[in-house]
Amino acid sequence: MLAFELPTAVSKFAGVSDRCLETANCVIDRFIAMCSPRDMLPILCEALSKTTKASTCIVPLLSGLSKVILSIQRHHFEQVKEAVPIIVKVLKVVSWESNDEETEVESLFDTAVGIANSINGVSTKLEGRSKEKLCALLGLYVLQSMALVSMSLNHKSSSCHRLVSQFSRFFPYCSLSYLGLITGSDVEKMTTIVVGECTEDENDYMSCLTYVKHGASLSVVWGHISDEVAQAAEEDLTAVKDELRSNQMRRWQTVGMLKHIYSFVNLPWDLKKHAIDLLLCITDGNISQKCDDEHTDLSSHIPSLFAALQAIKMVIIYAPDTVLRKLAFDAFKRVLADIPTSQRFDILTALITNTDSSSMIAILLDLIRGEMHMENRKRLSMRNDEVQQTENEECPKMLFWNATVLELVELVLRPPKGGPPSLTEYNDAVHSALNLYRFVLITELTGKTNYTEVLSKNNLQKAYNEWLLPLRTLVTGIMAENRKDSVQLGDDTVCTLNPLELVLYRCIELVEEKLKQST
């Protein structure tokens, strides 16, 4: 009975002084020497689950666990598998909620490295399937720990680099590669080995390893940051980048993995910046846009790419410095350009309908206008090029020139809640929507086409009566009111609305002129 209670009791006093810490270690070591590993493992795990958030109280118990793991004689995988969820839960709690000094957190993760060493030490004594399963479990534990280290310690500190390098040294033993980690294939392989094929069991067990994919992506980002880390993992990151540039499918998988970093709220912005830089590296230059397997279902990657773009979008909106926002926008455009045009329009549409930020909506609408401009230029080029005028030549597909474009304009100029949009909140989006509408209107008029049906009488009347006139009334009222206001705020409002007013009146003129012609 004493063995069950004493480890918990002594660990509570470990943080009082160095002498108490030494005493706690001695008491736990004594119990480990007296009791069997099979008995001590659950005792120490139980003590961990009851311990406070202070890292100094946890270190003796984790240190004891690393010794017990080395002493396990039978059922190595099964016993370690039971302990890992408790260990990573404690590491997560301390990482997120502890107010400890960085040196104390560093000591905690040193002990976590010790546990990894113990698991690896046991695996070297095993063979066959038993070794494979324990190595897979070790890999998952290491990746989870790397994610927690990345968000807990200053990424510029020598201690953080040292811990990341130490965890990276386990990659060769676990048969992990940077390519497999950054594409997610190694994570899937390890998960299947550890939890089997049963989806329910997988979800139950992996719920304690929620940052494995974050850790997999971060491990490669760390290799991108530091040559020392890449060397510890025995990896050639240059070769990995070249492979990703030449293989579109793997590049898409990489984008899908990197989204875990971009959306990780607790991760420092500087690490997200390095992750953006890695993405720019693998999408730079002459990248391949051909899939190796003609039968691969490209649509299966679209949800992951959309989620990644959503995550990069959050970096663009919320990043604290201009440089990172610009880099994220460049990465955003490159990921979009890497997606086939047939899916690109649908993704941009979904991004707009799932965005509340006026500035971001404006950016996305401008990207659609840019795509439409390029498609129109290609169409005109092919029409004017005599070499292309053959019977076998197909006309370029105008995938962006469709009626959905008008629906996007309407979404901004006549929001679903009704009435004209709030110019206080959505000035940027309204301005961009008007520019898009004017561009479509002029292009269809001059080209004598009607791909978007913008020139149909019903659509012209709808735009005139439901979008443009109510907006004109709103703008005119705001401008008149603020011109009377002598304070600076009124002048700023007038200056902000002037460009929008010019585009609005040009749209009204174009529609009125076309409606007169059709009567």
C-alpha positions in Angstrom: 0.0 0.0 0.0 2.9 2.4 0.8 4.3 1.9 -2.7 1.1 3.2 -4.1 1.0 6.4 -2.1 4.6 7.4 -1.3 5.7 8.3 -4.9 2.8 10.7 -5.1 3.6 12.2 -1.7 7.3 12.6 -2.2 7.0 14.1 -5.6 4.9 17.0 -4.2 7.9 18.1 -2.2 10.4 17.8 -5.0 10.0 21.4 -6.0 10.7 22.8 -2.5 14.5 22.6 -2.8 17.3 20.7 -4.5 17.7 18.6 -1.4 14.0 17.6 -1.5 14.4 16.8 -5.2 17.3 14.6 -4.4 15.4 12.9 -1.6 12.4 12.3 -3.9 14.6 10.7 -6.5 16.2 8.4 -3.9 12.8 7.3 -2.5 11.5 6.5 -6.0 14.7 4.7 -7.0 14.4 2.6 -3.8 10.9 1.5 -4.7 12.0 0.7 -8.2 14.8 -1.5 -6.8 12.4 -3.3 -4.5 9.3 -3.8 -6.7 8.8 -5.5 -10.0 8.6 -3.3 -13.1 5.1 -4.6 -13.8 4.0 -3.2 -10.4 5.9 0.0 -10.5 4.7 1.1 -14.0 1.1 1.6 -13.0 2.1 3.1 -9.6 4.2 5.8 -11.2 1.6 6.5 -13.9 -1.0 6.9 -11.2 1.3 9.3 -9.3 1.8 11.3 -12.5 -1.9 11.7 -13.1 -2.3 13.1 -9.6 0.7 15.4 -9.6 0.5 19.2 -9.8 1.5 21.2 -12.9 4.9 22.1 -11.5 7.6 20.5 -13.7 9.9 20.0 -10.7 7.3 17.7 -9.1 7.0 15.7 -12.3 10.6 15.2 -13.2 11.3 12.5 -10.4 8.3 10.5 -11.6 9.3 10.6 -15.2 12.9 9.8 -14.4 11.6 6.8 -12.5 9.5 5.7 -15.4 12.4 5.8 -17.7 14.2 3.3 -15.4 11.2 1.1 -15.0 10.7 0.9 -18.8 14.3 -0.4 -19.2 13.5 -3.1 -16.6 10.4 -4.5 -18.3 10.9 -8.2 -19.1 7.7 -9.2 -21.0 4.9 -7.6 -23.0 7.1 -4.5 -23.7 4.9 -2.9 -26.3 1.7 -3.4 -24.4 3.1 -1.9 -21.1 4.8 1.1 -22.8 1.6 1.7 -24.8 -0.4 2.1 -21.6 2.2 4.5 -20.1 2.6 6.8 -23.1 -0.8 8.6 -23.0 -0.2 9.5 -19.3 3.3 10.8 -20.0 2.3 13.0 -23.0 -0.7 14.3 -21.1 1.5 15.5 -18.3 3.9 17.1 -20.8 1.1 18.8 -22.5 -0.4 20.2 -19.3 3.0 21.6 -18.2 3.6 23.0 -21.7 0.3 24.8 -21.8 -0.6 25.7 -18.2 2.6 25.8 -16.1 4.2 29.1 -15.0 7.6 27.5 -14.5 10.8 29.1 -15.6 12.2 28.0 -19.0 15.1 26.1 -17.3 12.6 24.0 -15.3 10.6 23.2 -18.5 13.9 22.4 -20.2 14.7 19.9 -17.4 11.3 18.3 -17.9 11.9 17.7 -21.5 15.4 16.4 -20.8 13.6 13.7 -18.8 11.2 13.2 -21.7 14.2 12.5 -23.9 15.4 10.0 -21.3 12.1 8.2 -21.6 12.6 8.0 -25.4 16.1 6.7 -24.8 14.6 4.0 -22.6 12.0 2.9 -25.1 14.6 2.8 -27.8 16.9 0.8 -25.5 14.1 -1.8 -25.0 13.4 -1.9 -28.8 17.0 -2.8 -29.6 16.5 -6.0 -27.6 13.5 -7.1 -29.6 13.0 -8.5 -33.1 10.4 -8.8 -35.7 6.8 -7.5 -35.2 7.4 -6.6 -31.5 10.3 -4.3 -32.4 8.4 -2.7 -35.3 5.4 -1.9 -33.0 7.6 -0.4 -30.2 9.6 1.6 -32.7 6.3 3.0 -34.2 5.1 3.9 -30.7 8.5 5.6 -30.0 8.1 7.6 -33.2 4.7 8.9 -32.3 5.9 9.8 -28.8 8.9 11.7 -30.2 6.8 13.7 -32.7 4.3 14.7 -30.0 7.2 15.8 -27.8 8.8 17.8 -30.5 5.5 19.7 -31.0 5.3 20.4 -27.3 9.0 21.6 -27.1 8.4 23.9 -30.1 5.6 25.7 -28.4 7.0 25.7 -24.8 10.6 27.0 -25.3 12.0 30.0 -27.1 12.8 28.6 -30.5 15.9 30.7 -30.7 17.4 29.4 -27.5 20.2 26.9 -27.5 18.3 24.6 -25.2 15.4 24.3 -27.6 17.7 23.5 -30.5 19.5 20.9 -28.4 16.2 19.2 -27.4 14.9 19.2 -31.0 18.2 17.7 -32.2 18.1 15.0 -29.5 14.6 14.0 -30.4 15.6 14.0 -34.1 18.3 11.4 -33.5 15.5 8.8 -32.9 14.3 9.2 -36.5 16.7 6.6 -38.1 15.9 4.1 -35.3 12.1 4.5 -36.1 12.7 4.4 -39.8 11.4 7.9 -40.2 12.4 10.2 -43.1 11.8 13.9 -43.7 10.0 13.0 -46.9 7.7 10.6 -45.1 7.1 13.0 -42.3 6.3 16.1 -44.3 3.9 14.2 -46.6 2.3 12.4 -43.7 2.9 8.9 -44.9 5.1 8.0 -42.0 2.5 9.2 -39.5 -0.2 7.1 -41.1 2.1 4.1 -41.1 3.1 4.4 -37.5 -0.5 5.0 -36.4 -1.7 1.8 -38.2 1.1 -0.2 -36.6 0.3 1.0 -33.1 -3.5 1.0 -33.1 -4.3 -1.4 -35.9 -7.0 -1.0 -38.5 -9.9 -0.4 -36.1 -11.0 3.2 -36.6 -12.7 3.4 -33.2 -9.5 2.2 -31.4 -7.4 4.5 -33.4 -9.5 7.6 -32.5 -9.5 6.6 -28.8 -5.7 6.1 -28.5 -4.7 8.9 -30.9 -6.8 11.4 -28.9 -3.8 11.6 -26.5 -1.4 12.2 -29.4 -3.2 15.1 -30.9 0.0 16.9 -32.0 1.7 14.1 -33.9 1.1 15.7 -37.3 2.2 19.0 -36.0 5.4 17.4 -34.7 6.0 15.7 -38.1 5.7 19.0 -39.9 7.7 20.8 -37.4 10.5 18.3 -37.4 11.2 19.1 -41.1 10.8 22.8 -40.5 13.4 22.5 -37.8 15.7 20.8 -40.3 15.0 23.8 -42.6 16.0 26.2 -39.8 19.1 24.3 -38.5 21.6 22.2 -40.4 22.5 20.7 -37.0 19.0 19.3 -36.6 18.9 17.9 -40.1 22.3 16.2 -39.4 20.9 14.7 -36.2 18.1 13.2 -38.2 20.6 12.0 -40.8 18.7 13.8 -43.6 19.5 15.7 -46.7 16.9 18.4 -46.8 18.0 19.7 -50.2 17.2 16.4 -51.8 13.8 16.4 -50.0 13.0 19.8 -51.4 14.0 18.8 -54.9 11.7 15.8 -54.7 8.8 17.9 -53.6 9.4 20.4 -56.4 9.3 17.6 -58.9 6.3 15.7 -57.6 3.0 17.5 -57.4 1.2 14.8 -55.4 3.7 14.8 -52.7 3.8 18.6 -52.7 0.0 18.7 -52.2 0.5 16.2 -49.3 3.1 18.5 -47.8 0.8 21.5 -48.0 -1.8 19.5 -46.2 0.7 18.7 -43.4 2.0 22.2 -43.1 -1.5 23.5 -42.4 -1.2 22.0 -38.9 1.6 24.5 -38.2 -0.2 27.5 -39.7 -3.3 26.9 -37.7 -1.5 26.0 -34.4 -2.5 28.8 -32.1 0.1 28.1 -29.4 3.0 28.1 -31.9 5.3 31.2 -32.0 4.9 33.3 -35.1 8.6 33.0 -36.0 8.2 29.2 -36.4 5.1 29.8 -38.6 7.3 32.2 -40.7 9.9 29.4 -41.2 7.1 27.0 -42.2 5.9 29.6 -44.8 9.5 29.9 -46.0 9.7 26.1 -46.4 6.5 26.2 -48.5 7.9 29.0 -50.7 11.1 26.9 -51.2 9.2 23.9 -52.5 7.0 26.0 -54.8 9.8 28.1 -56.2 11.1 27.9 -59.7 10.2 25.3 -62.3 8.0 22.9 -60.4 6.3 20.0 -61.9 2.5 20.1 -62.2 2.1 16.6 -63.5 0.8 13.7 -61.4 2.8 10.5 -61.5 -0.4 8.3 -61.4 -2.9 9.1 -64.1 -5.6 7.2 -62.1 -5.1 9.2 -58.9 -8.2 10.9 -57.7 -7.2 14.6 -57.6 -10.4 15.6 -55.9 -9.4 13.6 -52.8 -6.7 16.2 -52.1 -8.9 19.2 -52.5 -10.4 19.3 -49.0 -6.9 19.2 -47.5 -5.7 21.9 -49.9 -8.7 24.1 -49.0 -8.0 23.6 -45.3 -4.4 24.6 -45.9 -5.4 27.7 -47.7 -7.8 28.6 -44.9 -4.9 28.2 -42.4 -2.6 30.4 -44.5 -5.4 32.9 -44.8 -5.4 33.2 -41.0 -1.7 34.0 -41.1 -2.3 36.7 -43.7 -5.0 38.2 -41.5 -3.6 37.9 -38.0 0.3 37.9 -38.4 1.7 40.7 -36.3 4.3 42.0 -38.9 4.0 43.1 -42.5 6.9 40.8 -43.8 5.2 37.6 -42.6 1.8 38.7 -44.1 3.4 39.4 -47.5 5.3 36.0 -47.4 2.1 34.2 -46.4 0.2 35.9 -49.3 2.9 34.8 -51.8 2.6 31.3 -50.4 -1.1 31.5 -50.7 -0.9 32.4 -54.4 1.6 29.7 -55.1 -0.6 27.0 -53.6 -3.5 28.3 -55.6 -1.5 28.3 -58.8 -0.5 24.6 -58.1 -4.2 23.6 -58.1 -5.8 22.7 -61.5 -7.9 25.5 -62.8 -11.0 23.3 -62.8 -10.8 23.2 -59.0 -9.2 26.6 -58.4 -12.4 28.6 -59.0 -14.5 26.4 -56.7 -11.8 26.8 -54.0 -11.7 30.5 -54.3 -15.5 30.7 -54.2 -15.5 28.6 -51.0 -12.8 30.7 -49.4 -14.9 33.9 -50.1 -18.1 32.4 -48.7 -16.2 31.3 -45.6 -14.5 34.6 -44.8 -15.7 37.4 -42.6 -12.7 39.8 -43.2 -13.6 42.6 -45.6 -9.9 43.0 -46.7 -9.5 39.2 -47.3 -12.7 39.1 -49.3 -11.3 42.0 -51.4 -8.1 40.1 -51.9 -9.9 36.9 -53.0 -12.2 38.8 -55.4 -9.1 40.5 -56.9 -7.5 37.1 -57.4 -10.6 35.9 -59.3 -10.5 39.0 -61.5 -6.8 38.3 -62.2 -7.7 34.7 -63.2 -10.5 35.9 -65.5 -8.1 38.4 -67.1 -5.6 35.7 -67.9 -8.3 33.4 -69.3 -9.5 36.2 -71.5 -6.1 37.1 -72.7 -5.5 33.4 -73.7 -8.8 33.3 -75.6 -7.9 36.5 -77.5 -4.4 35.3 -78.2 -5.7 32.0 -79.7 -8.3 33.8 -81.7 -5.8 36.2 -83.2 -3.0 33.7 -83.8 -3.3 32.4 -87.3 -1.2 29.4 -86.5 -3.9 28.3 -84.0 -6.7 28.6 -86.5 -6.9 24.9 -87.4 -9.9 22.6 -87.4 -8.4 20.4 -84.7 -7.6 23.3 -82.3 -9.8 23.4 -79.3 -10.9 26.7 -77.8 -9.6 27.5 -74.4 -11.9 26.7 -71.6 -13.3 29.8 -69.8 -13.6 28.1 -66.4 -13.7 31.4 -64.4 -16.2 33.0 -66.8 -19.5 31.7 -65.5 -22.6 32.9 -63.7 -21.2 32.1 -60.3 -19.0 35.3 -60.5 -22.2 37.4 -60.4 -23.3 35.4 -57.3 -20.1 36.4 -55.6 -20.6 40.0 -56.5 -24.1 39.8 -55.1 -22.9 38.2 -51.9 -21.0 41.4 -51.2 -23.2 44.1 -52.7 -26.5 42.6 -51.4 -25.6 40.5 -48.4 -27.8 37.6 -47.4 -29.1 39.5 -44.4 -30.6 42.0 -46.9 -30.1 45.7 -47.7 -26.9 47.3 -48.9 -23.6 46.3 -47.2 -22.2 48.2 -44.2 -19.5 50.4 -45.7 -18.0 50.9 -42.3 -17.1 47.2 -42.1 -17.0 46.1 -45.7 -15.6 49.1 -47.7 -12.7 47.1 -49.1 -14.9 44.1 -50.1 -17.5 46.4 -51.7 -14.8 48.3 -53.7 -13.3 45.0 -54.9 -16.8 43.6 -55.9 -17.6 46.8 -57.9 -14.3 46.5 -59.7 -14.9 42.9 -60.5 -18.4 43.7 -61.8 -17.1 46.6 -63.9 -14.4 44.4 -65.3 -16.8 41.6 -66.3 -19.3 44.1 -67.7 -16.7 45.9 -69.9 -15.0 42.7 -71.0 -18.3 41.0 -72.1 -19.4 44.2 -73.8 -16.2 44.8 -75.8 -15.8 41.1 -76.6 -19.5 40.7 -77.6 -19.8 37.7 -75.3 -22.0 36.8 -72.4 -20.2 33.9 -70.6 -21.3 35.2 -67.2 -24.8 36.2 -68.4 -24.0 39.7 -67.0 -25.6 41.2 -70.2 -28.9 39.5 -69.9 -31.7 42.0 -69.3 -32.9 40.3 -66.1 -29.4 40.4 -64.6 -28.8 44.0 -65.7 -32.1 45.1 -64.1 -31.3 43.1 -60.9 -27.9 44.6 -60.6 -29.2 48.1 -61.2 -32.2 48.0 -58.9 -31.0 45.7 -56.1 -27.2 46.3 -56.0 -26.2 49.6 -57.5 -29.0 52.1 -56.8 -29.4 51.1 -53.0 -25.6 51.4 -52.7 -25.6 54.8 -54.4 -28.2 56.0 -52.0 -26.1 54.8 -49.1 -22.9 56.3 -50.4 -24.5 59.6 -51.3 -26.0 59.9 -47.8 -22.7 59.1 -46.0 -20.7 61.5 -48.2 -23.2 64.4 -47.7 -23.2 63.9 -44.0 -19.5 63.7 -43.6 -18.8 66.7 -45.9 -20.7 68.8 -43.3 -18.5 67.4 -40.6 -15.5 69.6 -40.0 -13.6 67.0 -37.9 -10.8 64.9 -39.3 -12.9 61.7 -39.1 -15.3 63.1 -41.6 -12.6 64.0 -44.0 -11.1 60.5 -43.7 -14.4 58.9 -44.4 -14.9 61.0 -47.6 -11.4 60.2 -48.8 -12.0 56.5 -48.2 -15.3 56.4 -50.1 -14.1 58.6 -53.1 -12.5 55.6 -55.0 -15.5 53.4 -54.3 -17.9 56.2 -55.5 -16.1 56.6 -58.8 -16.3 52.8 -59.6 -20.0 52.7 -58.5 -21.0 55.5 -60.8 -19.1 54.0 -63.7 -21.0 50.7 -63.2 -24.3 52.6 -63.1 -23.4 54.4 -66.3 -22.5 51.1 -68.1 -25.7 49.4 -67.0 -27.9 52.3 -67.9 -26.4 52.5 -71.3 -26.8 48.8 -72.0 -30.4 48.8 -70.7 -31.3 51.7 -73.1 -29.8 49.7 -76.0 -32.0 46.7 -75.2 -35.2 48.7 -75.1 
